[in-house]
Amino acid sequence: MFRFQFTNSCKGARSSRAVLLMLSLLAAGALAVPASAVTKKQQARTQAQPQPQVPAAAPEAEDPEVLLIDVYKALGAHNLRKALARADKLVDAYPTFRLGHLIRGDLLLMQTQPVKTLGAVDGPEDKLKNLREEAMVRLKSLRERPDPDLVPRLVLKLREDQKHVLVVDARRSRLYVYANRGGQLKFVTDYYVSQGKLGVNKLKEGDQRTPVGVYYITSHLPGAKLPDFYGSGALPINYPNEWDKINGRSGSGIWLHGTPSDSFSRPPLSSDGCVVLTNPDLHKLANSVEIGKTPVVIAESVDFVNKTKWDNDRMLAARLVDGWKRDVETLNTARIGENYSRKFKSERGESLESWLGKHQQSMSGVRGLSVTLRDMTHFFYPGREDMIVSTFTQESQFGKNKTSIRKRQYWAKEGSHWKIIYELNL
């Protein structure tokens, strides 16, 4: 069974030398694309059909990445005529796909002279470098299809009413769509994306980096109401979230959006911080999005784990929150405090001692407290192997009094113990 395998470092994968080496090996047949790749790609795209109210782009055209696979396969089989025919079809269907035109130019050149590198035609070196990098990440991702038996480690639990989760892997320039099927994650499809010019880990306004974290789609802006730069539309996310804010990260206006009408796609590192898709892919993605519900997990790199590992991590997150709930029900301030880090800060900036003191006062005279937790989500926070963010609705009852509040907790591992380092009511 095909699984993710990575042999290049991030730096090496983005170097033009690595791009040229891979494409040279490809032309020699050493990197032939698996025959199943086209079928898997077509099946994945079929599962992501847009709703009628979302206009689809050129339904009769084949998926551009399927056509790219065909070109690579034909090259690997030394069938130049077939490769050129597929490249012709690619640029006819997607006339603004610059990478497609570059590959077609090389194929035409191959008819008269040897071509050992992608972009053997004359042109600005910076633009050729961008196209080589795009070819590299597209080819790499097409070969490294997600194993259906593996799931992204970062996503531990979704609410029942959250139909999909979007997972962005910056190192692979890829956005993965997973469906929530009875609490289990099922791979649906994936898309090539561009990110900030300087990569990820956004810190401040204008740093041309894409943020890393757990976010949510906040709205859908149709392309007709936006400048052409944003293509067919935009899906804003709630950056900066509360964790970004308490860590001093600034900036705003981070969107998932499309490309200008004169460009089919953009290089892997080319945005001012947004996640950019092709316009057809953004149309399809809109079908997977529910405003205010759909999580967008953006990570520098995504690990995919087997179900046993995933279930163990899920049980860990559930035990942490359940243990906290039981201690809250005791009304014992000392026991409740054991769940919190000495570094804890409340959403108002209070220390643990001050916050617990106020909690004790508010619960004075309460007897027989019963707490129920529902609509829970758990994520490993991207970039932090030692942090879990849990969100849930807390329903409390004592006597005839009932309260309900949506709460979010950030659990950090301190030594061998997990403690709440930040908590807020939503």
C-alpha positions as CSV (number, residue, x, y, z in Angstrom):
1,M,0.0,0.0,0.0
2,F,1.3,3.4,-0.9
3,R,2.2,5.6,2.0
4,F,3.8,9.0,2.6
5,Q,7.5,8.9,2.2
6,F,9.7,12.0,2.3
7,T,13.5,11.9,1.5
8,N,14.2,15.6,0.8
9,S,14.5,18.3,3.4
10,C,12.3,21.4,3.1
11,K,15.2,23.5,1.9
12,G,16.3,20.9,-0.6
13,A,12.8,20.3,-2.0
14,R,12.6,24.0,-2.8
15,S,15.9,24.3,-4.5
16,S,16.0,24.5,-8.2
17,R,18.7,21.8,-8.2
18,A,16.3,19.3,-6.6
19,V,13.7,20.3,-9.1
20,L,16.0,19.7,-12.1
21,L,17.3,16.5,-10.7
22,M,13.8,15.1,-10.2
23,L,12.6,16.1,-13.6
24,S,15.7,14.7,-15.2
25,L,15.1,11.4,-13.5
26,L,11.5,11.6,-14.5
27,A,12.4,12.0,-18.2
28,A,14.7,9.0,-17.9
29,G,11.9,6.9,-16.5
30,A,13.2,6.6,-12.9
31,L,10.3,8.5,-11.4
32,A,7.4,7.0,-13.4
33,V,4.1,8.1,-11.8
34,P,2.1,5.1,-10.5
35,A,-0.6,3.9,-12.8
36,S,-3.2,4.2,-10.0
37,A,-2.5,7.9,-9.5
38,V,-4.8,9.1,-12.3
39,T,-7.6,6.9,-11.1
40,K,-7.2,8.0,-7.5
41,K,-7.1,11.6,-8.5
42,Q,-10.2,11.3,-10.7
43,Q,-12.1,9.5,-7.9
44,A,-11.2,12.1,-5.3
45,R,-12.4,15.0,-7.6
46,T,-15.6,13.1,-8.3
47,Q,-16.4,13.0,-4.5
48,A,-16.1,16.8,-4.3
49,Q,-18.8,17.9,-6.8
50,P,-20.0,21.4,-6.2
51,Q,-23.5,22.3,-5.1
52,P,-25.8,23.7,-7.8
53,Q,-25.6,27.2,-6.4
54,V,-21.8,27.2,-6.7
55,P,-20.8,27.8,-10.3
56,A,-18.5,25.1,-11.7
57,A,-15.6,25.9,-14.1
58,A,-15.5,24.1,-17.4
59,P,-17.2,20.8,-16.4
60,E,-16.1,19.1,-19.6
61,A,-12.4,19.8,-19.0
62,E,-10.3,17.1,-17.4
63,D,-8.6,17.9,-14.1
64,P,-5.3,19.7,-14.8
65,E,-3.4,17.5,-12.4
66,V,-4.7,14.4,-14.1
67,L,-3.5,15.8,-17.4
68,L,-0.1,16.6,-15.8
69,I,0.2,13.0,-14.5
70,D,-0.5,11.8,-18.1
71,V,2.3,14.0,-19.4
72,Y,4.7,12.7,-16.8
73,K,3.7,9.1,-17.4
74,A,4.2,9.5,-21.2
75,L,7.6,11.1,-20.6
76,G,8.6,8.2,-18.3
77,A,7.6,5.8,-21.0
78,H,9.6,7.8,-23.6
79,N,6.4,8.5,-25.6
80,L,7.0,12.1,-26.7
81,R,4.1,12.2,-29.1
82,K,1.6,11.2,-26.4
83,A,3.1,13.6,-23.9
84,L,2.8,16.4,-26.3
85,A,-0.8,15.5,-27.1
86,R,-1.7,15.6,-23.4
87,A,0.2,18.9,-23.0
88,D,-1.8,20.3,-25.9
89,K,-5.0,19.3,-24.2
90,L,-3.8,20.8,-20.9
91,V,-3.1,24.3,-22.3
92,D,-6.2,24.2,-24.5
93,A,-8.4,23.5,-21.4
94,Y,-6.5,25.9,-19.1
95,P,-4.9,28.6,-21.3
96,T,-3.6,30.6,-18.3
97,F,-1.8,27.6,-16.8
98,R,1.8,28.9,-17.2
99,L,3.4,25.7,-16.0
100,G,1.4,23.8,-18.7
101,H,2.7,26.1,-21.3
102,L,6.3,25.7,-20.1
103,I,6.1,21.9,-20.2
104,R,4.6,22.1,-23.7
105,G,7.4,24.3,-24.8
106,D,10.0,21.9,-23.5
107,L,8.2,19.0,-25.3
108,L,8.3,20.9,-28.6
109,L,12.0,21.6,-28.1
110,M,12.6,17.9,-27.4
111,Q,11.7,17.2,-31.1
112,T,14.8,19.0,-32.2
113,Q,17.3,18.8,-29.4
114,P,17.9,17.1,-26.0
115,V,16.2,18.7,-23.1
116,K,17.5,17.8,-19.6
117,T,15.8,20.4,-17.5
118,L,12.4,21.9,-17.1
119,G,12.2,25.3,-18.6
120,A,14.9,24.9,-21.2
121,V,13.3,27.7,-23.2
122,D,14.6,31.3,-22.8
123,G,12.9,33.4,-20.2
124,P,13.4,35.4,-17.0
125,E,15.2,33.1,-14.6
126,D,13.1,34.2,-11.6
127,K,9.9,33.2,-13.4
128,L,11.4,29.9,-14.6
129,K,12.5,29.2,-11.0
130,N,9.0,29.7,-9.7
131,L,7.5,27.4,-12.3
132,R,10.1,24.7,-11.6
133,E,9.2,24.9,-7.9
134,E,5.5,24.5,-8.7
135,A,6.3,21.5,-10.9
136,M,8.3,20.0,-8.1
137,V,5.6,20.3,-5.4
138,R,2.8,19.2,-7.8
139,L,4.7,16.1,-8.9
140,K,5.7,15.2,-5.4
141,S,2.2,15.5,-4.0
142,L,0.7,13.5,-6.8
143,R,3.1,10.6,-6.1
144,E,2.5,10.9,-2.3
145,R,-1.2,10.3,-2.2
146,P,-2.7,10.0,1.3
147,D,-3.0,6.5,2.5
148,P,-6.7,5.9,3.3
149,D,-5.7,4.1,6.5
150,L,-3.8,7.1,7.8
151,V,-5.3,10.4,9.2
152,P,-3.8,13.8,10.0
153,R,-2.5,13.6,13.6
154,L,-3.5,17.2,14.4
155,V,-7.3,16.6,14.0
156,L,-8.4,14.5,17.0
157,K,-12.1,15.1,17.3
158,L,-14.8,17.1,15.4
159,R,-18.3,18.0,16.5
160,E,-21.1,15.9,14.9
161,D,-22.3,18.9,12.9
162,Q,-18.9,19.6,11.5
163,K,-19.0,17.9,8.1
164,H,-15.4,18.7,7.0
165,V,-12.1,19.8,8.1
166,L,-9.4,21.5,5.9
167,V,-5.8,20.7,6.7
168,V,-3.1,22.8,5.0
169,D,0.4,21.4,4.8
170,A,2.7,24.3,4.0
171,R,5.8,22.1,3.3
172,R,3.9,20.2,0.6
173,S,1.9,23.2,-0.7
174,R,-1.2,21.1,-0.2
175,L,-4.7,21.5,1.2
176,Y,-6.4,18.3,2.3
177,V,-10.1,17.9,2.7
178,Y,-11.3,15.3,5.2
179,A,-15.0,14.4,5.8
180,N,-16.4,13.7,9.3
181,R,-18.1,10.3,8.9
182,G,-19.5,9.2,12.3
183,G,-16.6,10.6,14.1
184,Q,-14.0,9.1,11.8
185,L,-12.0,11.1,9.3
186,K,-12.3,10.1,5.6
187,F,-10.0,11.6,2.9
188,V,-12.1,13.4,0.3
189,T,-9.6,15.3,-2.0
190,D,-6.6,17.6,-2.0
191,Y,-5.6,20.8,-3.8
192,Y,-2.3,22.5,-4.7
193,V,-2.0,25.8,-2.8
194,S,0.3,28.8,-2.6
195,Q,1.4,30.4,0.7
196,G,3.3,33.4,2.0
197,K,6.4,34.6,0.2
198,L,8.4,34.0,3.3
199,G,6.7,30.7,4.4
200,V,4.7,30.2,7.6
201,N,4.6,31.3,11.2
202,K,3.2,34.7,10.8
203,L,4.1,37.1,13.6
204,K,3.1,40.6,12.5
205,E,1.3,42.6,9.9
206,G,3.1,42.7,6.5
207,D,5.6,40.0,7.2
208,Q,4.5,38.0,4.1
209,R,4.0,34.8,6.2
210,T,1.1,32.5,6.5
211,P,-0.1,31.8,10.1
212,V,0.1,28.5,11.8
213,G,-2.8,27.4,14.0
214,V,-6.4,26.2,14.2
215,Y,-8.9,28.6,12.6
216,Y,-12.4,28.7,11.3
217,I,-14.0,30.0,8.1
218,T,-15.9,33.2,9.0
219,S,-17.6,34.1,5.7
220,H,-17.7,33.6,1.9
221,L,-16.9,36.5,-0.3
222,P,-18.0,36.0,-3.9
223,G,-15.6,37.0,-6.6
224,A,-18.0,39.5,-8.1
225,K,-17.6,41.7,-5.0
226,L,-13.8,41.5,-4.9
227,P,-11.0,42.9,-7.1
228,D,-9.8,40.5,-9.8
229,F,-6.7,39.8,-7.7
230,Y,-8.7,37.5,-5.5
231,G,-10.1,35.4,-8.4
232,S,-13.5,33.7,-8.0
233,G,-13.9,34.4,-4.3
234,A,-12.5,34.3,-0.8
235,L,-13.0,32.4,2.4
236,P,-11.7,34.5,5.3
237,I,-10.5,32.8,8.5
238,N,-10.4,34.2,12.1
239,Y,-6.7,35.1,12.2
240,P,-5.5,36.2,14.7
241,N,-7.3,33.8,17.0
242,E,-7.1,34.1,20.8
243,W,-3.8,32.1,21.0
244,D,-2.2,34.3,18.4
245,K,-3.3,37.4,20.4
246,I,-1.9,36.4,23.8
247,N,1.3,35.5,22.0
248,G,1.6,39.0,20.4
249,R,0.9,38.0,16.9
250,S,-0.7,40.7,14.8
251,G,-2.1,41.3,11.3
252,S,-5.5,40.5,9.7
253,G,-7.1,39.7,6.4
254,I,-5.9,36.1,6.0
255,W,-8.1,34.4,3.4
256,L,-8.3,31.3,1.3
257,H,-8.9,32.8,-2.1
258,G,-8.5,32.3,-5.9
259,T,-6.2,33.7,-8.5
260,P,-6.4,36.6,-11.0
261,S,-8.1,35.9,-14.3
262,D,-4.8,36.0,-16.2
263,S,-3.1,33.3,-14.0
264,F,-4.3,29.7,-13.5
265,S,-2.1,29.2,-10.4
266,R,0.7,30.9,-8.5
267,P,4.1,29.7,-7.3
268,P,4.3,27.9,-4.0
269,L,5.7,30.9,-2.2
270,S,4.0,33.9,-3.6
271,S,1.2,35.4,-1.4
272,D,1.3,38.1,1.3
273,G,0.2,35.4,3.8
274,C,-3.1,34.1,2.4
275,V,-3.6,30.5,1.2
276,V,-4.2,30.7,-2.6
277,L,-6.0,28.1,-4.7
278,T,-6.8,27.9,-8.4
279,N,-10.2,29.3,-9.2
280,P,-11.7,25.9,-10.2
281,D,-10.4,24.4,-6.9
282,L,-11.8,27.3,-4.9
283,H,-15.2,26.6,-6.5
284,K,-15.0,23.0,-5.4
285,L,-13.7,23.8,-2.0
286,A,-16.7,26.0,-1.3
287,N,-18.9,22.9,-1.3
288,S,-17.0,21.6,1.8
289,V,-17.3,24.8,3.8
290,E,-19.8,25.8,6.4
291,I,-19.5,29.3,7.7
292,G,-18.5,29.4,11.4
293,K,-18.2,25.6,11.6
294,T,-15.5,24.4,9.2
295,P,-12.0,24.3,10.9
296,V,-8.9,25.2,8.9
297,V,-5.8,23.7,10.4
298,I,-2.6,25.3,9.0
299,A,0.7,23.6,9.8
300,E,4.2,23.8,8.6
301,S,4.2,20.1,8.1
302,V,1.4,17.5,8.7
303,D,2.1,14.0,10.2
304,F,-0.3,11.2,9.1
305,V,-0.7,8.4,11.7
306,N,-2.5,5.0,11.9
307,K,-5.8,4.6,13.6
308,T,-4.3,3.0,16.7
309,K,-2.0,6.0,17.3
310,W,-4.9,8.4,16.5
311,D,-7.3,6.6,18.9
312,N,-4.7,6.7,21.7
313,D,-4.3,10.5,21.2
314,R,-8.0,11.0,21.1
315,M,-8.4,9.1,24.4
316,L,-5.7,11.3,26.0
317,A,-7.6,14.5,25.1
318,A,-10.9,13.1,26.3
319,R,-9.3,12.0,29.6
320,L,-7.9,15.4,30.2
321,V,-11.2,17.3,29.8
322,D,-13.2,14.6,31.6
323,G,-10.8,14.7,34.6
324,W,-11.2,18.5,34.7
325,K,-15.0,18.1,34.6
326,R,-15.0,15.7,37.6
327,D,-12.9,18.0,39.6
328,V,-15.2,21.0,38.8
329,E,-18.1,19.0,40.1
330,T,-16.4,18.5,43.5
331,L,-16.4,22.3,44.0
332,N,-13.0,21.8,45.7
333,T,-10.9,24.7,44.6
334,A,-7.6,22.9,45.3
335,R,-8.6,19.9,43.1
336,I,-9.8,22.2,40.4
337,G,-6.5,24.2,40.6
338,E,-4.5,21.0,40.0
339,N,-5.7,21.0,36.4
340,Y,-4.1,24.4,35.7
341,S,-0.5,25.5,35.0
342,R,1.3,27.9,37.3
343,K,1.9,29.9,34.1
344,F,-1.9,30.1,33.5
345,K,-3.4,33.4,32.5
346,S,-7.1,34.0,32.2
347,E,-8.6,35.8,29.2
348,R,-8.5,39.0,31.3
349,G,-4.9,38.4,32.1
350,E,-5.4,37.2,35.7
351,S,-2.9,34.9,37.4
352,L,-4.0,31.5,38.5
353,E,-4.4,32.5,42.2
354,S,-6.5,35.5,41.4
355,W,-8.7,33.6,38.9
356,L,-9.2,30.7,41.3
357,G,-10.1,33.1,44.1
358,K,-12.9,34.6,42.0
359,H,-14.1,31.2,40.9
360,Q,-14.3,30.2,44.6
361,Q,-16.4,33.3,45.4
362,S,-18.8,32.7,42.5
363,M,-19.5,29.1,43.6
364,S,-19.9,30.0,47.3
365,G,-23.1,28.3,48.6
366,V,-23.5,26.0,45.5
367,R,-24.3,22.4,46.4
368,G,-24.8,19.4,44.2
369,L,-23.2,20.7,41.0
370,S,-23.7,18.5,37.9
371,V,-21.7,19.3,34.7
372,T,-22.3,17.9,31.2
373,L,-20.0,18.5,28.3
374,R,-21.2,18.3,24.7
375,D,-20.3,19.3,21.1
376,M,-16.6,18.8,21.8
377,T,-13.6,19.2,19.5
378,H,-9.9,18.4,20.1
379,F,-6.8,19.4,18.0
380,F,-3.1,19.1,18.6
381,Y,-2.1,22.7,18.0
382,P,0.1,23.0,14.9
383,G,3.8,23.7,15.7
384,R,3.3,22.6,19.3
385,E,3.7,18.8,19.9
386,D,3.0,19.5,23.5
387,M,-0.3,21.4,23.3
388,I,-4.0,20.3,22.8
389,V,-6.8,22.8,22.2
390,S,-10.2,21.6,23.3
391,T,-13.5,23.3,22.8
392,F,-16.9,22.3,24.2
393,T,-20.2,23.4,25.6
394,Q,-20.4,23.2,29.4
395,E,-23.9,22.8,30.8
396,S,-24.0,23.2,34.6
397,Q,-26.9,22.5,36.9
398,F,-27.2,23.1,40.7
399,G,-30.7,23.0,42.2
400,K,-33.1,24.7,39.8
401,N,-30.3,26.8,38.2
402,K,-29.0,25.9,34.8
403,T,-26.2,27.6,32.8
404,S,-24.7,26.9,29.4
405,I,-21.4,28.3,28.0
406,R,-19.0,27.5,25.2
407,K,-15.5,27.1,26.5
408,R,-12.0,26.6,25.0
409,Q,-9.0,25.3,26.9
410,Y,-5.4,25.1,25.8
411,W,-3.6,22.1,27.5
412,A,0.2,22.2,27.6
413,K,2.4,19.3,28.6
414,E,4.7,20.2,31.6
415,G,7.1,17.4,32.3
416,S,4.9,14.3,32.5
417,H,1.7,16.2,33.2
418,W,-0.8,18.1,31.1
419,K,-2.0,21.4,32.5
420,I,-4.4,24.1,31.2
421,I,-2.3,27.1,30.3
422,Y,-5.1,29.3,28.9
423,E,-8.9,29.2,29.0
424,L,-11.6,31.4,27.7
425,N,-15.4,31.5,27.3
426,L,-16.5,32.0,23.7
